[in-house]
């Protein structure tokens, strides 16, 4: 049996494509998720309240700040601005989101996710919600690896992007 070594130079375009695809998808997801929350901060605050994770005094502040943070981070991802900081914030946001979803699922809360709409009617959270957001966590983590450890995995494309 012959072992074929893959040339890192030939896999580099594929890895670059994955990097840019993850960056653009996550940027678009964050921007899309922010729009309804920015327009309806009161409804978003009610959704945050249903998670039962934050003290009442923090809910309104989070309902106002979080959507704008999502919008800014999403735009920074798409336009590749301040990449290291943006990638860290992206990972932090998606870890908080998946943590809130896991918490709600484990506690058996029958609540609307509020991920993309404040109008409700999206149904209660379930494992589909978890796996959807977990896929975002995986994409965000791949951006983290591609941004901070490119030489460790045979990449050095940050300057070329």
C-alpha angles and dihedrals in degrees: 000000000000119000112218117208115212115230109235089215092062094048094047095084090052092049091047089051091051090048094051093042092053091046094050095042093050091044091052092046092052093046093047092046092051100053101073091039092054091049093045109032093156092056090045090052089055090052091050088051092055090061088065092212105113134057112256094249092061098049098080093045092050091045089057101039103038098062092049090048089051090050095048095044090047092052092045090052093050095045094038095236121163089351101187094049093041092052091050092050091047091054092046092051095049092045089053091047094049090044091054091048093049090048092051093046094048091049091048094237112172096213139135113255095228088204097132106005138035094200095085121215091109090112127245122305117274141160091288088062089049095049092044091054092040088058087055089051090053091050091047091049091051089054088051091053094044091048102043104025106034096132092048091060096038099265131124103162103119092100092047096050 
